[in-house]
Amino acid sequence: MDNEWIDINEVDIPLIKDNKRTERIIIREHIEPITERQDIEEKTVLLASQNDDEETVLLEQNREIAFIKRIKTNEIIIINKNEFLLGKASTCDFVISNNPAISRQHAKISLINGNYYLEDLNSLNHSFVENEQINKPVILNDTMIFNLADEEFQFFLSNEDK
C-alpha cells in the first residue's frame, strides 16, 4: 500500500446520514515529521592497548552533538568532523545543491576547544551570522541563524547522555 497523500481537491466524500446523526470525515493536511533531532547511530570506538596492564580511560559521560538545519529544505546535517566543509563541490562534507550563489568551498565549521566556529572560505557571496558579514571565524551558539550567500541555516547543539 502506498503511503502517499492525496490532494484534498481530488477527494469527494459524501456525508452519511443515519437516524438524525451525521458522520463526518476529517481530512487533515500533510505535515512533515519533525526532523530537528533524529536518532543518531554512530560507530562504536574501541580504545585498545597493546599492554593490558595500562590504566582504563574514562570516556566523557555527556557528548555534545552539533548539527545544522538547512531552512530551505529542512535537511538536518550532523557536524561529525572537527573541520566540516560546506559548499557545492562534491568534495565538501555537506553539498549544498540547487543554489548557484554558493561557492564550491563556501564555508567551514570547526570544533576548537569545545566551541564551534563558522569561517567563510573567501566565497564570492560571503557568509553572514545574524545578518552581519563575517571576515574571521565566529563562534556559533545554539539556535544561531547564519547564511551562506542567500541560503539560511540554523545551528543547534544537543547534549546526549551515553
C-alpha positions as CSV (number, residue, x, y, z in Angstrom):
1,M,0.0,0.0,0.0
2,D,1.3,3.4,-0.9
3,N,1.6,5.9,1.9
4,E,1.2,8.9,-0.4
5,W,-1.1,11.7,0.4
6,I,-3.9,12.6,-2.0
7,D,-4.7,16.3,-2.5
8,I,-7.9,17.3,-0.8
9,N,-9.3,18.7,-4.1
10,E,-9.2,15.1,-5.5
11,V,-11.3,13.6,-2.8
12,D,-15.1,13.6,-2.8
13,I,-16.6,12.1,0.4
14,P,-20.4,12.4,0.7
15,L,-22.0,12.9,4.2
16,I,-23.7,9.8,5.6
17,K,-27.0,10.5,7.3
18,D,-28.4,7.8,9.6
19,N,-31.2,8.4,12.2
20,K,-30.6,12.1,12.8
21,R,-26.9,11.7,13.0
22,T,-24.4,12.9,10.5
23,E,-21.0,11.3,10.2
24,R,-18.2,13.4,9.1
25,I,-14.7,12.5,7.9
26,I,-11.9,15.0,8.8
27,I,-9.3,15.4,6.2
28,R,-6.1,16.8,7.5
29,E,-3.3,18.4,5.6
30,H,0.0,16.6,5.4
31,I,2.6,17.8,7.9
32,E,6.2,16.8,7.5
33,P,7.6,14.8,10.5
34,I,9.8,16.8,12.9
35,T,13.4,16.2,11.9
36,E,15.1,18.5,14.4
37,R,16.6,15.7,16.3
38,Q,16.7,12.2,14.8
39,D,18.2,9.2,16.5
40,I,21.8,9.1,15.6
41,E,23.5,5.8,15.0
42,E,27.2,6.2,15.5
43,K,30.1,3.8,15.2
44,T,31.4,2.3,18.5
45,V,35.0,3.3,19.1
46,L,37.1,0.7,20.8
47,L,40.0,2.0,22.8
48,A,42.6,-0.7,22.8
49,S,46.1,-1.0,24.1
50,Q,49.0,-3.3,23.4
51,N,49.5,-3.7,27.1
52,D,46.5,-4.8,29.2
53,D,48.2,-3.5,32.4
54,E,47.7,0.1,31.4
55,E,45.1,2.3,33.1
56,T,41.5,2.3,31.9
57,V,40.4,5.5,30.2
58,L,37.1,7.0,31.3
59,L,35.2,8.3,28.3
60,E,33.1,11.5,28.6
61,Q,29.7,10.9,30.1
62,N,28.0,13.6,28.1
63,R,28.5,14.2,24.5
64,E,27.6,17.3,22.6
65,I,26.2,16.8,19.2
66,A,26.2,19.7,16.7
67,F,24.0,19.9,13.7
68,I,22.7,22.5,11.3
69,K,19.3,22.7,9.6
70,R,19.1,23.9,6.0
71,I,15.9,26.1,6.3
72,K,15.0,25.9,2.6
73,T,14.8,22.1,2.6
74,N,14.5,21.2,6.3
75,E,17.6,19.0,5.9
76,I,19.4,18.2,9.1
77,I,23.1,17.9,8.8
78,I,25.2,16.4,11.7
79,I,28.6,18.1,12.1
80,N,30.6,14.9,12.6
81,K,34.1,16.1,12.0
82,N,36.4,18.7,13.6
83,E,36.6,20.5,10.3
84,F,33.3,20.3,8.3
85,L,33.2,21.9,4.8
86,L,30.1,23.4,3.3
87,G,29.8,24.2,-0.4
88,K,28.6,22.9,-3.8
89,A,31.7,20.8,-4.6
90,S,31.3,17.1,-4.3
91,T,34.4,17.0,-2.0
92,C,32.5,19.0,0.7
93,D,31.2,17.3,3.8
94,F,27.8,18.7,3.0
95,V,27.0,19.5,-0.6
96,I,24.6,22.5,-0.9
97,S,22.8,21.8,-4.2
98,N,20.4,23.8,-6.2
99,N,21.8,27.2,-5.3
100,P,24.2,28.9,-7.8
101,A,25.1,31.6,-5.2
102,I,27.0,29.0,-3.1
103,S,30.8,28.7,-3.8
104,R,32.5,25.3,-4.3
105,Q,34.0,25.5,-0.8
106,H,31.9,28.2,0.7
107,A,32.5,27.9,4.5
108,K,33.9,25.7,7.2
109,I,32.6,24.8,10.7
110,S,35.4,23.9,13.0
111,L,35.4,22.5,16.5
112,I,38.2,24.2,18.6
113,N,38.5,23.9,22.3
114,G,34.8,22.8,22.7
115,N,33.4,25.7,20.6
116,Y,32.1,25.6,17.1
117,Y,33.2,28.3,14.7
118,L,31.9,29.3,11.3
119,E,34.5,30.6,8.9
120,D,34.0,31.9,5.4
121,L,36.4,30.5,2.9
122,N,36.8,33.6,0.6
123,S,33.4,32.8,-1.0
124,L,32.2,35.1,-3.7
125,N,28.8,35.8,-2.0
126,H,30.1,35.8,1.6
127,S,28.8,34.3,4.8
128,F,26.7,36.0,7.5
129,V,26.0,35.4,11.1
130,E,22.8,37.2,12.4
131,N,22.8,39.3,9.2
132,E,26.4,40.5,9.7
133,Q,29.1,39.6,7.1
134,I,31.9,37.7,8.8
135,N,35.6,38.2,7.9
136,K,37.0,35.9,10.6
137,P,35.9,32.8,12.4
138,V,32.8,33.4,14.5
139,I,31.6,31.2,17.4
140,L,28.2,29.5,16.7
141,N,25.8,29.3,19.7
142,D,22.8,27.1,20.0
143,T,19.9,28.1,17.7
144,M,22.0,30.7,16.0
145,I,21.0,31.6,12.4
146,F,23.6,32.0,9.7
147,N,23.6,32.5,5.9
148,L,25.9,31.2,3.3
149,A,25.2,33.7,0.4
150,D,21.4,33.8,0.3
151,E,20.9,30.3,1.9
152,E,19.8,30.3,5.5
153,F,20.9,27.7,8.1
154,Q,20.3,27.3,11.8
155,F,22.9,25.8,14.2
156,F,22.0,23.5,17.1
157,L,23.8,21.9,20.0
158,S,22.4,18.9,21.8
159,N,23.8,17.1,24.8
160,E,23.4,13.3,24.7
161,D,23.9,11.1,27.7
162,K,25.6,7.9,27.0
